[in-house]
């Protein structure tokens, strides 16, 4: 079996490009900072390509230059996770953000497939995810963290976890057109893709969460509440709270969430605490759970 694809994570290393070309090897540049990562939904596109090459019986080489870092290990672990391999015995990566990304990705593809994530990425990319993928991915995966922690307390099932993730990923897509009332624009965009999403997620739940991720909206007065019920309030409150974070990939340090009595504790630094407090009020009102920040 020959190598047919080289993934170069360090584009400053190019000496082998000509020889690779002569050998019929494709070199794909995918810049990644040492000890860093890019949003897991984008990395899934790369993983998908790798899996397609591997399914044909060919090999893929992952290259990141001479610096001592774990970019190669991180990407390799995500490929293994997509193939259903358990990662407990695979050492690395070294950085906290890489560890976070690998754990997020592993959990996500246990809920949805690589191809379903590819579908979601394709829809969101048309609108630049509203405020960019780094923020959308942050809100989606922090939402999933919170929902997973509160799963038993709020009687959430797997379908609810998928709904809260999709809601977080698409919560800002209306900003592609305008900041003003972008939650309503986002709902209209979602409806144009409802047919494609229907087999994956409860579109009404996602619509309700997108509509009420902003602080000024009034979910208790929304006629849709009769359909989505208390569960809709809980999921909207989770997405609204997760929207306190801008980007855990590049700006904010975030280490997860846990439940302590009736307090939801988020372990993070540099988050806007006033924004967090304001966005947490819906959760307190809807479920009597108080969100707290600890660093």
C-alpha positions in Angstrom: 0.0 0.0 0.0 1.4 3.4 -1.0 1.0 6.8 0.6 -1.4 8.9 -1.6 -2.0 11.8 0.7 0.3 13.9 3.0 -1.4 16.2 5.5 1.1 19.0 6.2 0.2 20.8 9.4 3.3 23.0 9.2 3.3 24.7 5.8 6.8 26.2 6.4 8.0 22.6 5.7 7.9 22.3 1.9 11.1 20.8 0.8 9.5 17.4 -0.1 6.6 18.8 -2.2 8.3 18.3 -5.6 9.3 14.7 -4.8 5.9 14.0 -3.5 4.4 15.4 -6.7 6.7 13.2 -8.8 5.5 10.2 -6.8 1.8 11.0 -7.4 1.3 12.0 -3.8 -1.1 14.8 -3.0 0.1 17.2 -0.3 -2.7 19.1 1.5 -1.8 22.1 3.7 -3.8 22.3 6.9 -2.0 24.9 9.1 -2.4 24.2 12.8 -0.5 26.0 15.6 1.7 23.8 17.8 -0.3 22.6 20.8 -3.4 24.2 19.2 -6.5 23.0 17.3 -9.1 24.2 15.0 -12.9 23.8 15.5 -13.8 20.2 15.6 -16.5 20.5 12.9 -13.8 21.7 10.5 -11.4 19.0 11.5 -14.2 16.5 10.8 -14.0 17.5 7.2 -10.4 16.5 7.2 -11.1 13.3 9.0 -13.8 12.5 6.5 -11.2 12.8 3.6 -8.7 10.7 5.5 -11.3 8.0 6.0 -12.2 8.0 2.3 -8.5 7.5 1.4 -8.1 4.7 4.0 -11.3 2.9 2.8 -9.6 2.5 -0.6 -6.7 0.7 1.1 -4.2 3.6 0.8 -2.2 5.4 3.4 -2.2 8.9 4.8 0.9 10.6 6.3 0.4 13.4 8.8 3.4 15.8 9.1 4.0 18.7 11.4 7.6 19.6 11.0 10.5 19.2 13.5 8.9 21.1 16.5 8.0 18.9 19.5 4.3 19.0 19.7 1.3 16.7 19.4 -0.5 18.1 16.3 -0.1 14.7 14.5 -1.2 12.7 17.5 -4.3 14.9 18.0 -5.4 14.5 14.4 -4.6 10.8 14.4 -6.7 10.3 17.6 -9.7 12.1 16.0 -9.4 9.7 13.0 -9.2 6.7 15.3 -12.3 8.0 17.2 -14.2 8.3 13.9 -13.3 4.7 13.2 -14.7 3.7 16.6 -11.4 2.9 18.3 -11.3 3.4 22.0 -8.7 6.0 22.9 -7.9 5.3 26.6 -4.6 3.7 25.8 -3.5 6.2 23.2 -1.1 8.7 24.7 -1.3 12.5 24.0 -2.1 15.1 23.1 -0.3 17.5 25.5 -2.2 20.7 25.4 -5.5 21.4 27.2 -7.3 22.7 24.2 -6.3 19.6 22.2 -7.5 17.3 25.0 -10.7 19.3 25.1 -11.2 19.0 21.3 -10.5 15.3 21.2 -13.0 14.6 24.0 -15.6 16.8 22.4 -15.1 15.1 19.0 -15.2 11.6 20.5 -18.5 12.3 22.3 -20.0 14.0 19.3 -19.5 11.2 16.8 -21.0 8.8 19.3 -24.2 10.9 19.0 -24.1 11.6 15.2 -22.0 10.2 12.4 -19.1 11.8 10.5 -21.5 12.2 7.5 -24.2 13.9 9.6 -21.6 16.3 11.0 -20.5 17.0 7.5 -24.1 17.8 6.6 -24.4 20.3 9.5 -21.0 21.8 8.6 -22.2 22.3 5.0 -25.3 24.2 6.1 -23.6 26.4 8.6 -20.7 27.2 6.3 -23.1 28.8 3.8 -23.7 31.5 6.4 -20.2 31.6 8.0 -22.1 30.2 11.1 -23.2 33.8 11.6 -20.3 34.9 13.8 -17.7 32.4 12.6 -17.2 28.7 13.3 -15.0 29.2 16.4 -17.9 30.8 18.3 -20.5 28.5 16.9 -18.5 25.4 17.8 -17.8 26.8 21.2 -21.4 27.4 22.0 -22.5 24.1 20.5 -20.0 22.0 22.5 -20.3 23.9 25.7 -24.0 23.5 25.4 -23.5 19.8 25.0 -21.2 19.8 28.0 -23.9 21.5 30.1 -26.7 19.3 28.8 -24.7 16.1 29.5 -24.1 17.3 33.1 -27.8 18.1 33.6 -29.0 15.0 31.6 -30.4 13.1 34.6 -31.6 16.1 36.5 -33.6 17.4 33.6 -34.6 14.0 32.1 -32.8 14.7 28.8 -32.4 11.9 26.3 -30.0 11.4 23.4 -32.3 13.3 21.0 -32.3 16.3 23.3 -28.4 16.3 23.4 -28.4 16.3 19.6 -30.9 19.2 19.5 -29.0 21.3 22.0 -25.8 20.8 20.0 -27.4 21.7 16.6 -29.0 24.7 18.2 -25.7 25.9 19.5 -24.0 25.4 16.1 -26.7 27.4 14.3 -27.7 29.9 17.0 -26.1 32.9 15.2 -26.6 32.0 11.5 -29.0 35.0 11.2 -26.0 37.3 11.8 -24.9 36.5 8.3 -27.5 39.0 7.1 -27.9 41.4 10.1 -27.1 41.7 13.8 -30.6 43.2 14.4 -33.2 40.5 15.3 -30.8 37.9 14.0 -32.5 35.2 16.2 -35.6 35.5 14.0 -33.6 35.5 10.8 -31.8 32.4 12.0 -35.2 30.7 12.5 -36.2 31.5 9.0 -32.9 30.2 7.7 -33.4 27.0 9.7 -36.8 26.4 8.1 -35.3 26.5 4.6 -33.1 23.5 5.7 -35.8 21.7 7.8 -36.2 18.9 5.3 -32.5 18.0 5.4 -32.4 18.2 9.2 -35.6 16.4 10.0 -34.2 12.9 10.2 -31.4 14.0 12.5 -33.0 16.4 15.0 -36.3 17.8 16.4 -36.4 21.0 14.2 -39.1 22.6 16.5 -36.8 22.3 19.5 -33.9 23.8 17.6 -36.1 26.6 16.3 -37.1 27.5 19.9 -33.5 27.4 21.1 -32.3 29.7 18.3 -35.2 32.1 18.9 -34.4 32.4 22.6 -30.6 32.4 22.8 -30.6 36.1 23.3 -31.3 37.8 26.7 -34.1 40.1 25.5 -36.4 37.4 24.2 -39.4 36.1 26.1 -39.6 32.3 25.8 -42.4 31.9 28.4 -44.6 34.0 26.1 -43.8 32.2 22.9 -46.7 30.2 21.4 -44.2 27.5 20.4 -43.8 26.8 24.1 -47.0 24.8 24.0 -45.4 22.4 21.6 -41.8 22.2 22.9 -42.8 22.3 26.6 -40.6 22.5 29.6 -37.8 20.6 27.7 -37.7 23.5 25.2 -37.2 25.9 28.0 -34.4 23.9 29.5 -32.5 23.5 26.2 -32.9 27.2 25.3 -31.6 28.1 28.7 -28.5 25.9 28.1 -27.8 27.5 24.7 -28.3 31.0 26.1 -25.8 30.3 28.9 -23.3 28.7 26.6 -23.4 31.8 24.4 -21.6 33.6 27.2 -18.4 32.2 25.7 -16.8 33.7 22.6 -14.2 31.1 21.6 -12.5 28.5 23.8 -10.2 27.7 20.8 -8.4 31.0 20.8 -9.6 33.4 23.6 -11.0 31.8 26.6 -9.7 28.9 28.8 -12.5 26.5 29.5 -12.3 23.1 31.4 -15.8 21.8 31.6 -18.9 21.8 33.8 -20.2 19.8 36.8 -23.2 19.8 39.1 -22.9 20.7 42.8 -26.2 20.4 44.6 -28.4 22.8 42.6 -25.5 24.7 41.2 -24.1 24.3 37.7 -20.4 25.0 38.0 -18.5 26.1 34.9 -14.8 25.9 35.2 -13.3 28.7 33.1 -11.2 31.9 33.0 -11.7 35.2 31.1 -15.4 34.8 30.5 -17.5 38.0 30.8 -19.0 37.3 34.2 -21.7 40.0 33.9 -22.9 38.5 30.6 -22.7 35.0 32.1 -24.8 36.1 35.1 -27.4 37.7 32.9 -27.6 34.8 30.5 -27.9 32.4 33.4 -31.2 33.9 34.7 -33.3 31.9 32.3 -31.8 28.6 33.6 -32.5 29.7 37.2 -36.1 30.6 36.3 -36.8 27.5 34.2 -35.1 24.8 36.3 -34.0 26.3 39.7 -30.4 25.5 38.7 -28.0 28.3 39.4 -25.0 28.7 37.1 -21.6 29.6 38.7 -18.2 30.3 37.3 -15.0 29.0 38.9 -11.5 29.2 37.7 
